[in-house]
């Protein structure tokens, strides 16, 4: 089971060893000061506990007090996974103290170094899930995992988790390490806070739904894109009428390997520069900081590589343009190192591929790339008014939201629209 070991008193030199690893050592006596929670973790039938003590001087000879606390005795709603039989969480033989409750009040703890790790069923409703370091929980066959407490992932959740639902009445937290899920839903007015370790990310592959409550991203959320998903290549955010999102989000766009101009806009308003976002903040035009991400944005030649943020090419031709709706003319981008992406502002960008592409040769093969930007999302009503109202004029605008728009519905009742090209 899962134990907590305490040493309330010892005299003098002590070493506590669990399965060959020294977990506590003190070359002194404790002056009767309690040393609680010296170690906690899973102890199986083959675990070995070794406690060494040595007396230096004094009247006492190895005074020692040693306590242990068995997990479920401390928390009747906590159930510890042992995996003694197989990966099936419906078998009582895989748990300490019987099966967890199916009514969503149980706290599940999955320790490391067990024979088998759990594979959750199609639906599961629990209070809190804790995955200890070195352990894992398989959610790949899961239809919906609903939690009313925290998700503490200090181990791993293999790729392929489907639906995670946070339905608590008070604040809930996602703690620990990176993982990915298809869909994430926040419901029942709960507030969800992402508190992952430094440089760790939660990746959503399909849909983020904040139906009620608030999501605080702590800048650790990515709306991912996948080249292998032809039905929904880019993750999206659902209706935010009754919910809200604070903090920044990274949004990804998958650009297939075809050398072509693309009409693109960002779905976040970034605090970075375009060079930092879509060019991956390179040192020079040959630098490929993050393989598979970013592209070259050109506009200088000669020895001027990096001037105004642009990558060098022999011709020096620009590859990024903005369209002036008022004058109905294309204008080359003035710079990428002093301009940030704004949600809904569109660009025409020549994408040759990712930054591994040799841009000094027109014979270079194109490659897939992912363009990403980090910033805040737009919600609510956005008014666009920089349009040319002269009959027959072209106007260029982008979708400011990280969600697909059915333009047929947008234009259905617009009697003034006679010709629209997307």
C-alpha positions in Angstrom: 0.0 0.0 0.0 0.8 3.7 0.2 2.6 4.6 3.4 3.9 7.7 5.2 6.9 7.1 7.5 7.8 9.3 10.4 10.7 9.4 12.8 9.5 11.3 16.0 12.8 10.6 17.9 16.2 9.2 17.2 19.7 9.2 18.8 22.3 9.5 17.2 23.4 8.8 13.6 20.5 7.4 11.5 20.0 6.3 7.9 16.7 5.2 6.5 16.9 3.1 3.2 14.0 2.1 1.1 14.7 -0.5 -1.6 18.4 0.4 -1.7 17.9 4.2 -1.8 18.9 6.4 1.2 15.8 8.5 1.7 16.7 10.1 5.1 20.0 10.6 6.9 21.1 12.7 9.9 24.4 12.6 11.7 23.1 13.8 15.0 20.4 13.3 17.5 17.1 15.1 17.0 16.8 16.7 20.5 13.3 15.2 20.7 12.0 17.4 17.8 9.7 15.4 15.6 10.7 14.7 12.0 7.4 14.1 10.3 6.9 12.8 6.8 10.4 11.5 6.3 9.2 9.4 3.4 6.0 8.6 1.6 5.4 6.1 -1.2 4.3 2.7 -2.3 5.5 -0.4 -0.4 4.8 -3.7 -2.1 5.3 -7.3 -0.9 9.0 -7.2 -2.0 9.9 -3.8 -0.6 12.8 -3.6 1.8 13.1 -1.1 4.6 16.4 -0.8 6.4 17.0 1.5 9.3 20.5 2.0 10.7 21.3 3.7 14.0 24.6 4.4 15.7 25.3 5.7 19.2 28.1 8.1 19.6 28.0 9.0 23.3 25.7 9.5 26.2 23.5 7.5 28.4 21.0 6.4 25.8 21.7 3.5 23.6 20.1 4.0 20.2 16.8 5.6 21.3 14.3 5.4 18.5 10.7 6.1 17.7 9.4 5.0 14.3 5.9 5.4 13.0 4.0 4.6 9.9 0.7 5.6 8.5 -1.2 3.5 6.0 -2.8 5.8 3.3 -6.5 4.6 3.3 -6.6 4.6 7.1 -5.9 8.3 6.9 -8.3 9.1 4.1 -11.3 6.8 3.7 -12.0 8.2 0.2 -8.4 7.5 -1.0 -7.9 4.4 -3.0 -4.4 3.3 -3.9 -3.7 1.4 -7.1 -1.5 -1.8 -6.7 -1.9 -3.3 -10.2 -1.3 -6.7 -8.6 -3.5 -8.5 -11.2 -3.7 -6.5 -14.4 -4.6 -3.1 -15.8 -8.3 -3.4 -15.1 -9.5 -0.8 -12.5 -12.8 -2.8 -12.0 -11.0 -5.6 -10.2 -10.7 -5.2 -6.4 -7.4 -7.2 -6.5 -5.8 -4.2 -8.2 -6.5 -1.9 -5.2 -5.8 -1.4 -1.6 -8.9 -1.7 0.6 -11.4 -2.6 -2.1 -12.8 -0.8 -5.2 -13.2 3.0 -5.4 -16.7 4.4 -5.4 -18.4 5.0 -8.7 -20.2 8.1 -7.5 -17.3 10.5 -8.1 -16.1 11.1 -4.5 -13.0 8.8 -4.5 -9.4 10.1 -4.6 -7.3 7.9 -6.8 -3.5 7.6 -6.2 -1.3 5.7 -8.7 2.2 5.0 -7.3 5.3 4.0 -9.2 7.0 0.6 -9.3 3.8 -1.5 -9.5 3.4 -4.5 -11.8 0.7 -2.9 -13.9 -0.7 0.6 -14.4 -4.4 1.3 -14.8 -6.2 1.7 -18.1 -9.4 3.6 -17.3 -12.7 2.5 -18.7 -14.9 4.3 -21.3 -16.3 6.6 -18.5 -15.0 7.4 -15.1 -16.1 9.8 -12.5 -13.7 10.5 -9.6 -12.8 13.4 -7.3 -9.0 13.7 -7.5 -6.4 11.8 -9.6 -2.8 11.7 -8.5 -0.1 10.1 -10.7 3.1 9.8 -8.8 6.6 10.3 -10.4 7.4 7.3 -12.5 3.8 6.1 -12.8 1.3 6.4 -15.6 -2.4 6.2 -16.3 -3.7 5.2 -19.7 -6.6 7.3 -20.9 -6.4 6.3 -24.6 -9.6 4.2 -24.5 -11.4 6.7 -22.3 -14.6 8.3 -23.5 -14.9 10.8 -20.6 -12.9 11.2 -17.4 -14.8 13.6 -15.2 -13.1 15.1 -12.1 -14.5 17.3 -9.4 -11.1 17.8 -7.8 -7.5 18.2 -9.0 -5.5 16.3 -11.6 -2.0 15.8 -10.3 0.2 14.3 -13.1 3.7 13.9 -11.8 4.2 10.8 -13.9 2.8 10.5 -17.4 -0.4 10.2 -19.4 0.3 8.6 -22.7 -0.8 10.4 -25.9 -4.3 9.8 -27.0 -6.5 10.8 -24.1 -10.0 11.7 -25.4 -12.3 13.7 -23.1 -11.3 15.4 -19.8 -14.1 17.1 -18.0 -13.7 19.3 -14.9 -17.0 19.7 -13.2 -16.2 20.8 -9.6 -18.1 23.6 -7.8 -14.8 25.1 -6.5 -11.4 25.8 -8.0 -9.7 22.9 -9.6 -6.1 22.5 -10.7 -4.0 20.7 -13.2 -0.6 20.1 -11.7 2.6 18.4 -12.7 3.9 17.4 -16.1 2.9 17.9 -19.8 0.3 15.8 -21.4 -2.2 16.0 -24.3 -5.9 15.4 -24.7 -8.4 15.6 -27.5 -11.0 17.6 -25.7 -11.1 19.6 -22.4 -14.3 20.8 -20.9 -14.9 23.1 -17.9 -18.5 22.9 -16.6 -20.6 23.5 -13.5 -19.2 27.0 -12.9 -15.8 25.7 -11.7 -12.6 27.6 -12.1 -9.7 25.6 -13.6 -6.1 26.7 -13.1 -3.2 25.1 -15.0 -0.1 24.8 -12.7 2.4 22.7 -14.6 6.1 22.6 -14.0 8.3 25.1 -15.7 8.4 24.7 -19.5 5.6 22.1 -19.4 2.5 22.4 -21.6 -1.0 21.0 -21.8 -1.8 20.3 -25.5 -5.4 20.2 -26.8 -5.8 18.5 -30.1 -9.5 19.1 -30.8 -11.8 21.4 -28.7 -11.5 23.5 -25.6 -14.9 24.2 -24.1 -15.3 26.6 -21.2 -19.1 26.2 -20.7 -19.1 27.8 -17.3 -16.4 29.3 -15.1 -12.9 30.5 -15.9 -9.8 28.9 -17.3 -6.5 30.3 -16.1 -3.8 29.1 -18.5 -0.7 30.4 -16.7 0.6 30.6 -20.3 0.9 26.8 -20.4 -1.9 25.8 -22.9 -1.4 24.9 -26.6 -4.1 24.6 -29.2 -2.3 22.0 -31.3 -2.5 21.2 -35.0 -1.9 17.8 -36.6 -1.1 16.9 -40.2 -2.6 13.4 -39.8 -6.1 14.7 -38.9 -7.8 15.7 -42.2 -11.2 16.3 -40.5 -10.0 18.9 -37.9 -6.4 19.8 -38.4 -6.4 22.7 -35.9 -7.7 22.7 -32.3 -10.4 25.2 -31.6 -12.2 26.9 -28.7 -15.9 26.6 -28.2 -18.5 29.2 -27.3 -17.4 31.5 -24.5 -20.7 33.1 -23.9 -20.8 31.8 -20.3 -17.1 31.3 -19.6 -13.8 33.1 -19.9 -10.1 32.5 -20.4 -7.3 34.4 -18.7 -3.6 34.0 -19.5 -1.9 33.4 -22.9 -2.4 30.5 -25.3 -0.1 29.1 -28.0 -2.0 28.5 -31.2 -0.6 26.3 -34.0 -1.3 26.3 -37.7 -0.2 23.3 -39.9 1.0 24.4 -43.3 1.4 21.5 -45.8 4.6 21.3 -47.8 3.7 23.3 -50.9 5.7 26.3 -51.9 3.0 28.9 -52.2 1.6 32.2 -50.9 -0.8 31.7 -48.1 -3.5 34.0 -46.7 -2.9 33.8 -42.9 -3.9 35.5 -39.7 -3.1 34.9 -36.1 -5.9 33.8 -33.7 -4.1 35.4 -30.7 -2.8 38.9 -30.1 0.8 38.3 -29.3 3.2 40.0 -27.0 6.1 38.6 -29.0 7.3 39.9 -32.4 6.6 38.2 -35.7 10.2 37.1 -35.8 9.9 35.5 -32.4 6.6 33.8 -33.3 6.4 32.7 -37.0 10.2 32.7 -37.5 11.0 31.0 -34.2 13.4 33.8 -33.2 16.4 32.6 -35.2 20.0 33.7 -34.9 20.4 34.0 -38.7 18.8 32.7 -41.9 20.4 29.3 -41.6 19.3 28.8 -38.0 16.6 26.2 -37.4 15.9 26.6 -33.6 12.9 24.2 -33.4 12.8 21.6 -36.2 9.4 21.4 -37.8 8.3 24.8 -36.6 8.5 28.3 -38.2 9.4 29.5 -41.7 11.6 32.1 -43.4 10.3 35.6 -43.9 12.5 37.3 -46.4 13.2 40.8 -47.6 16.9 41.5 -47.5 20.0 40.4 -49.4 23.8 40.9 -49.2 25.2 41.2 -45.7 22.0 42.5 -44.3 20.6 39.2 -42.9 18.4 40.0 -39.9 17.8 43.6 -40.8 14.3 44.6 -39.8 13.9 41.0 -38.7 14.0 39.5 -42.3 15.8 36.4 -43.4 18.4 36.7 -46.2 17.8 35.5 -49.8 20.0 36.1 -52.8 17.3 38.2 -54.5 16.2 40.0 -51.3 12.5 39.8 -52.5 9.9 40.2 -49.7 7.8 37.3 -48.8 5.2 38.9 -46.5 2.6 41.5 -47.5 -0.3 43.3 -46.0 -3.3 44.6 -48.0 -4.4 48.1 -47.6 -8.2 48.0 -47.9 -8.5 51.7 -48.4 -6.1 52.0 -51.3 -6.8 48.4 -52.6 -3.0 47.8 -52.8 -0.5 45.2 -51.5 2.2 46.7 -49.3 5.3 44.8 -48.2 5.7 44.2 -44.5 8.0 46.9 -43.0 9.6 44.6 -40.4 9.1 41.5 -38.3 11.3 42.4 -35.3 9.2 45.4 -34.2 5.7 44.2 -35.2 3.5 41.8 -33.3 0.7 39.6 -34.6 -2.8 40.8 -33.9 -5.8 38.5 -33.9 -7.7 39.0 -37.2 -5.1 41.0 -39.0 -4.4 39.1 -42.2 -1.2 38.7 -44.2 -0.1 37.2 -47.5 3.0 35.1 -46.7 5.1 33.0 -49.0 5.7 29.7 -47.2 8.5 27.6 -48.6 8.4 25.1 -45.7 10.0 25.0 -42.3 13.4 26.6 -41.4 15.4 23.5 -42.6 14.6 24.6 -46.2 17.5 26.0 -48.2 16.2 29.4 -49.3 19.2 30.1 -51.4 18.0 27.6 -54.0 14.7 27.6 -56.0 15.2 23.8 -56.3 14.7 23.1 -52.6 11.9 20.7 -51.9 9.0 22.2 -49.8 8.3 20.8 -46.4 5.5 20.7 -43.8 5.8 23.3 -41.1 3.9 24.5 -38.1 3.5 28.3 -37.5 2.7 29.2 -33.9 2.1 32.3 -31.9 1.6 32.9 -28.2 -0.8 35.6 -26.9 -4.2 36.4 -25.6 -7.4 35.2 -27.4 -10.2 37.4 -28.5 -13.8 36.9 -27.3 -17.1 38.7 -27.6 -17.9 41.2 -30.3 -15.2 42.6 -32.5 -15.9 45.5 -34.9 -13.9 45.8 -38.1 -14.3 49.1 -39.9 -11.3 49.6 -42.2 -13.2 48.5 -45.3 -13.4 50.0 -48.7 -17.1 50.6 -49.5 -16.6 51.5 -53.1 -18.5 49.1 -55.4 -16.2 46.4 -56.8 -13.4 47.0 -54.3 -11.6 44.1 -52.6 -11.3 43.9 -48.8 -9.0 41.6 -46.9 -9.9 40.5 -43.4 -9.2 37.5 -41.1 -11.0 35.4 -38.5 -9.9 36.7 -35.1 -11.2 33.7 -33.2 -9.5 30.3 -32.7 -12.7 28.7 -34.1 -14.0 27.8 -37.6 -16.5 30.1 -39.1 -19.2 29.0 -41.7 -19.1 31.9 -44.1 -22.3 30.7 -45.8 -24.1 31.5 -42.5 -22.3 34.8 -42.1 -23.3 36.0 -45.6 -26.7 34.3 -45.7 -28.7 37.4 -44.8 -26.3 40.0 -46.2 -28.2 41.3 -49.3 -25.4 43.7 -50.2 -22.9 40.8 -50.8 -22.9 39.9 -54.5 -19.5 38.4 -54.8 -17.4 36.8 -52.1 -14.2 34.9 -52.5 -12.6 33.0 -49.6 
